[in-house]
Amino acid sequence: MKILFTVFFLVTPLFICAQITRQDSISISKKKHSVNYLGFRFGGLASSFSHKNDLLIPAPGKKSLPAWHAGVAMDLFTKTHYNARVELSYLNKGAKETFTNDQISIQSTNRLQYLQLTALPLIIKPGYRKINPYIAFGGYYARRIGIKSKSKTGQGSWENDPVTAENLNVKNDFGYSVSAGVYFWKRPVFELRYEAGLSSVSSSSGIKNRSVILSFSI
């Protein structure tokens, strides 16, 4: 019920804004204007944990966790050189890490599942008619709805890791994002985004999410 309530609470404002935008568009249909985009977003991401409060940028490979995301997005206040956007997404974040010393090596994988609301109040573009590159700045709030933690020691097999899962006990995450992408005929086609969490996902350790997200829109 908590998950359903959270989804309802986050989705309802999107549909209300969509109806308001539609009514406004109809009322000024005789004037020249830009139509707000409303559609679906999906793609992949590379995620990791920052333990030192640094700018760590994950890259696909052994030291980051590959994952996927999907959701809906809607542009607001569309102008020639500017617009804003809100997004509601389901996505996985987390990390794939190895801890070693002289005697032992432990591998740990943590996959955190989030329902995330993203706001991009500033999307800047040159205003070309067909292909319109843009940069965007904004932030996000995410509510964790699930977690899967596993670990293995040496050459052993992977096992569930309830101790680590209990340590990653903070369900709310928020942070900032920087994006670059391309509009094609006033519709976003693809985008590359960097997200950095400002809050720790653990109440006992300074562990923050870092993600690089590749998105496609339809």
N, C-alpha and C positions, 0 to 999 in steps of 0.2 A: 504493500500500500504506500509506503514511503516513496518508493521509486515512481509509482504511478502519479502520486501527488506532485513530485518534483517535476516530472515530464509535463503534467498539466499546467503547473505554475509557470514553466518556462515557455511552453508552446503558445499559450493563450495570448500573451502580448504580441507575438509575431503575427498571429492571424488578425488581431484587432488593428495593428498597424497596416497590414495588407489591405483590409477593408477600407480604412481611412484613406490610404494612398489611392486605391481604386476610385473611390468617390471623388476625390480631388481631381484625378486625371479626367474623369468624365465631365466634371464641371467646367474644365478649361480645354476641352477637346478641340475647340475652334482655334486655340492658340498654338503656336509652335512651342513644343516642349520636349523634354527627354523622358522616356518611360523608365520607371524603376524596375530593375531586374529582380525576379523571384524564381528560384530554382534549387537544384540539388548539387551538393558538393561531395566529392569522395576522393580517396587517394591513399598514399602511404606516408610513413614517417619513421624517423630514427630518433630514439629517445635515450637519455642517460640521466644519471644523478650527478649533481654538483655537491661535493662535500666541503669545498673551500670558498663558497660564495663567489665563484669566478664566472667568467663569461663562456664557459665550456660550450662548444658547438659540436653536437653529435654528428657523426658521419656513418653511413652504412658500413658495417664491418663487424669484427669480432668484439669491439668494445662498446657497441651500442645495441639497443633492443629494436628490432624491426617490428612495425605494427601497422595498423590501418585505421582509417576514420571515415565517417559518412554522416551527412546531415543536410540541413536546409539553410539557405541564405537569402537575404533580401536587402537590396540597395535602398537607400533613403536620400532624399534631397538631391537628386541627380541634376548636376549642372555640367556645363561643357568641360570645366577644368577641375571639378570637385564633386565628390559625393561621400556618403557615409554608408556603413553596412552593419547589419546584425546577423549573427549566425548561431545556430543551435546544432551541436554535433555530439555523436558518440565516438569516443576514441580511447585508445590504449596508450598509456605512457609507462615509464619504468626504466629499468636498467638491467644490463647483463655485465656482471663484475667478477673479478678474480682477486682473491686475497691470499697472499703467500708469505711464508717466512722460511727459515732454514729447515724446518721439519715437516711442514704440511702446506697443501694448496687446497683452497676451498673456492668453488665456483658457485655463484649465486645469481638467480634470475628472478626478478620481481616485475610482474605485469599488473599495473593499476588501471582499472577501467573507470572511465569518467563520462559523465554527462556535462557538456561544457557550453556555456553561453559566452560568445565573443562579440565585442563591440569595436568597430573600427570607425571612430568619429572623423578621421582625416585620411581620405584617399585622394591623392593628387595625380593628375594626368595632363598631358599636353593638349588634348582636345582634338586629336586627329579623328577623321570620320570613320575609317574602317578599322585599322589596327592601332590601338591606343594603350601604350604601356603605362604602368602606374606604380607608385609606391604608397604604402599604407602604414599607419601607426595606430595602435590601439592596445586593448587589454582583454583579459578573460577572467571569468570565474568558473571553476569546475567543482562538481560534487562527485566524490568517488562513490561508485555503486558496487564495486567488487574488487577483489585482489587475489592474485595467485602467486605464491612464493615457493620456489624450489631451490634446492642446493645439492651439491655432491662434493665429496671429499676424495681427492686424488683421482684414481681411476674407477671409483665406485659408481653406482647408479644414482640417478636423480631421485630425490625424495622430497615430499612436501616439507616446508619449513615454517611451522606455525610461530616459532620464536621471532623470525624476521618479520612475518606478517603482523604480529602483535606490536613490534617496534614501529612499523610504518602505520601509525594509528590515527593520523590526522586526515580527515575525510575532505576538508575544504582546501582548495588550491586556487590561488589567483596570481596573476603576473602580467607582463607586458609582451607585446608582439611587434615585430617589424616585418613587412611583407613587400614583395615585388612580383608583379604579374602583368597580364595582358588582357585587355578588353578587345573583343572582335565584334563589330557592329553592336556596341553598347552592352555586350554580354561578356562577363569574365570567362576566359577559356582555361587558363592555368595560372598557378601561383606558387611561389616558393616563400615559406614563412619561417621565421625564427621565433620561438616562444621561450621565455625565461620565467620560471616561478619566483615569486618574491617571498612566499611563505614556505616553511619546512613541512615535509610530509610526515615528519616524526616529531613528537613532543620532547624527545630526549636527545635528538641529534640534529645537526644542521644539514639536512638533506633536502635539496631542491630539484624540481623537475627542469630539464632542459630538452627541447625538441626542435628538430628541423622537419617541416611538414611540406609535402608536395601535394597540391590539390588540383583537381579538374572539375569543371562546372558544366552542367547541362540545364 
